[in-house]
Amino acid sequence: MVSYLSIALPLPVQKVFTYRYEHAQNPEKLIGCRAVVPFGKRILTGVVVSPGEPVHGMKDIIEILDDTP
């Protein structure tokens, strides 16, 4: 099942970024967990803040690092 998650990244902007995650049975349980994601040419670790909505050009989450928040 594909889920969409909003991730807060350690960047100097007050914005969250939405990524696709194919392994989430219940995306609400991932809120507060750390996620490794691609951002431009970098790989960043952020925090899942909420379920998200699909957007054009969305990238996949590389890895969820935590089982619980």
PyRosetta script that sets phi, psi and omega in degrees:
from pyrosetta import init, pose_from_sequence

init()
pose = pose_from_sequence("MVSYLSIALPLPVQKVFTYRYEHAQNPEKLIGCRAVVPFGKRILTGVVVSPGEPVHGMKDIIEILDDTP")
pose.set_psi(1, 132.9)
pose.set_omega(1, 179.8)
pose.set_phi(2, -91.3)
pose.set_psi(2, 132.1)
pose.set_omega(2, 175.9)
pose.set_phi(3, -123.1)
pose.set_psi(3, 159.6)
pose.set_omega(3, 177.5)
pose.set_phi(4, -120.1)
pose.set_psi(4, 130.0)
pose.set_omega(4, -175.0)
pose.set_phi(5, -127.0)
pose.set_psi(5, 136.6)
pose.set_omega(5, 174.6)
pose.set_phi(6, -89.2)
pose.set_psi(6, 129.0)
pose.set_omega(6, -174.2)
pose.set_phi(7, -120.5)
pose.set_psi(7, 130.1)
pose.set_omega(7, 171.6)
pose.set_phi(8, -88.2)
pose.set_psi(8, 126.3)
pose.set_omega(8, -177.8)
pose.set_phi(9, -111.3)
pose.set_psi(9, 154.6)
pose.set_omega(9, -179.6)
pose.set_phi(10, -77.5)
pose.set_psi(10, 72.7)
pose.set_omega(10, -179.0)
pose.set_phi(11, -128.4)
pose.set_psi(11, 156.7)
pose.set_omega(11, -178.7)
pose.set_phi(12, -81.7)
pose.set_psi(12, 45.8)
pose.set_omega(12, 176.1)
pose.set_phi(13, -134.7)
pose.set_psi(13, 149.3)
pose.set_omega(13, 177.3)
pose.set_phi(14, -98.1)
pose.set_psi(14, 75.4)
pose.set_omega(14, -175.8)
pose.set_phi(15, -152.3)
pose.set_psi(15, 148.3)
pose.set_omega(15, 172.1)
pose.set_phi(16, -106.9)
pose.set_psi(16, 157.4)
pose.set_omega(16, -177.8)
pose.set_phi(17, -122.1)
pose.set_psi(17, 138.3)
pose.set_omega(17, -175.7)
pose.set_phi(18, -99.3)
pose.set_psi(18, 134.3)
pose.set_omega(18, -179.9)
pose.set_phi(19, -129.6)
pose.set_psi(19, 158.2)
pose.set_omega(19, 178.8)
pose.set_phi(20, -95.2)
pose.set_psi(20, 139.5)
pose.set_omega(20, 177.4)
pose.set_phi(21, -135.1)
pose.set_psi(21, 122.7)
pose.set_omega(21, -172.5)
pose.set_phi(22, -89.7)
pose.set_psi(22, -5.3)
pose.set_omega(22, -172.6)
pose.set_phi(23, -113.1)
pose.set_psi(23, 10.1)
pose.set_omega(23, -175.4)
pose.set_phi(24, -89.1)
pose.set_psi(24, 116.4)
pose.set_omega(24, 173.7)
pose.set_phi(25, -78.9)
pose.set_psi(25, -38.5)
pose.set_omega(25, -178.8)
pose.set_phi(26, -137.4)
pose.set_psi(26, 92.4)
pose.set_omega(26, -174.3)
pose.set_phi(27, -60.7)
pose.set_psi(27, -25.1)
pose.set_omega(27, 179.5)
pose.set_phi(28, -64.1)
pose.set_psi(28, -28.2)
pose.set_omega(28, 179.6)
pose.set_phi(29, -72.7)
pose.set_psi(29, -13.0)
pose.set_omega(29, -179.8)
pose.set_phi(30, -90.1)
pose.set_psi(30, -7.8)
pose.set_omega(30, 179.7)
pose.set_phi(31, -60.5)
pose.set_psi(31, 127.0)
pose.set_omega(31, -177.8)
pose.set_phi(32, 95.8)
pose.set_psi(32, -9.5)
pose.set_omega(32, 178.8)
pose.set_phi(33, -84.5)
pose.set_psi(33, 152.1)
pose.set_omega(33, 177.2)
pose.set_phi(34, -82.5)
pose.set_psi(34, 143.5)
pose.set_omega(34, 179.9)
pose.set_phi(35, -133.2)
pose.set_psi(35, 139.0)
pose.set_omega(35, 175.8)
pose.set_phi(36, -97.3)
pose.set_psi(36, 125.5)
pose.set_omega(36, -174.8)
pose.set_phi(37, -137.4)
pose.set_psi(37, 154.2)
pose.set_omega(37, 172.6)
pose.set_phi(38, -79.8)
pose.set_psi(38, 140.9)
pose.set_omega(38, 176.0)
pose.set_phi(39, -142.7)
pose.set_psi(39, 101.9)
pose.set_omega(39, -173.5)
pose.set_phi(40, 63.0)
pose.set_psi(40, -127.3)
pose.set_omega(40, 178.2)
pose.set_phi(41, -91.1)
pose.set_psi(41, 1.7)
pose.set_omega(41, -176.6)
pose.set_phi(42, -105.9)
pose.set_psi(42, 164.0)
pose.set_omega(42, 170.2)
pose.set_phi(43, -115.7)
pose.set_psi(43, 123.8)
pose.set_omega(43, -177.4)
pose.set_phi(44, -121.4)
pose.set_psi(44, 156.4)
pose.set_omega(44, 173.3)
pose.set_phi(45, -109.5)
pose.set_psi(45, 125.0)
pose.set_omega(45, 179.4)
pose.set_phi(46, -128.3)
pose.set_psi(46, -170.7)
pose.set_omega(46, -178.4)
pose.set_phi(47, -123.0)
pose.set_psi(47, 133.3)
pose.set_omega(47, 176.2)
pose.set_phi(48, -69.9)
pose.set_psi(48, 124.5)
pose.set_omega(48, -178.9)
pose.set_phi(49, -109.7)
pose.set_psi(49, -20.8)
pose.set_omega(49, 179.6)
pose.set_phi(50, -174.1)
pose.set_psi(50, 164.0)
pose.set_omega(50, 168.4)
pose.set_phi(51, -64.8)
pose.set_psi(51, 152.7)
pose.set_omega(51, -177.9)
pose.set_phi(52, -122.0)
pose.set_psi(52, 178.8)
pose.set_omega(52, 176.9)
pose.set_phi(53, -110.9)
pose.set_psi(53, 144.4)
pose.set_omega(53, -179.8)
pose.set_phi(54, -64.1)
pose.set_psi(54, 141.6)
pose.set_omega(54, 176.0)
pose.set_phi(55, -133.7)
pose.set_psi(55, 158.7)
pose.set_omega(55, -179.3)
pose.set_phi(56, -65.9)
pose.set_psi(56, 137.5)
pose.set_omega(56, 177.1)
pose.set_phi(57, 79.1)
pose.set_psi(57, 17.1)
pose.set_omega(57, -176.9)
pose.set_phi(58, -65.9)
pose.set_psi(58, 142.0)
pose.set_omega(58, 177.7)
pose.set_phi(59, -104.5)
pose.set_psi(59, 164.5)
pose.set_omega(59, -179.1)
pose.set_phi(60, -89.8)
pose.set_psi(60, 146.5)
pose.set_omega(60, 170.4)
pose.set_phi(61, -67.6)
pose.set_psi(61, 135.4)
pose.set_omega(61, 178.7)
pose.set_phi(62, -76.0)
pose.set_psi(62, -46.5)
pose.set_omega(62, -176.6)
pose.set_phi(63, -161.2)
pose.set_psi(63, 142.0)
pose.set_omega(63, 168.3)
pose.set_phi(64, -95.7)
pose.set_psi(64, 122.8)
pose.set_omega(64, -172.7)
pose.set_phi(65, -85.3)
pose.set_psi(65, -22.8)
pose.set_omega(65, -174.0)
pose.set_phi(66, -118.7)
pose.set_psi(66, 148.0)
pose.set_omega(66, 173.7)
pose.set_phi(67, -85.1)
pose.set_psi(67, -29.0)
pose.set_omega(67, 178.6)
pose.set_phi(68, -136.3)
pose.set_psi(68, 158.1)
pose.set_omega(68, 179.9)
pose.set_phi(69, -64.4)
pose.dump_pdb("model.pdb")
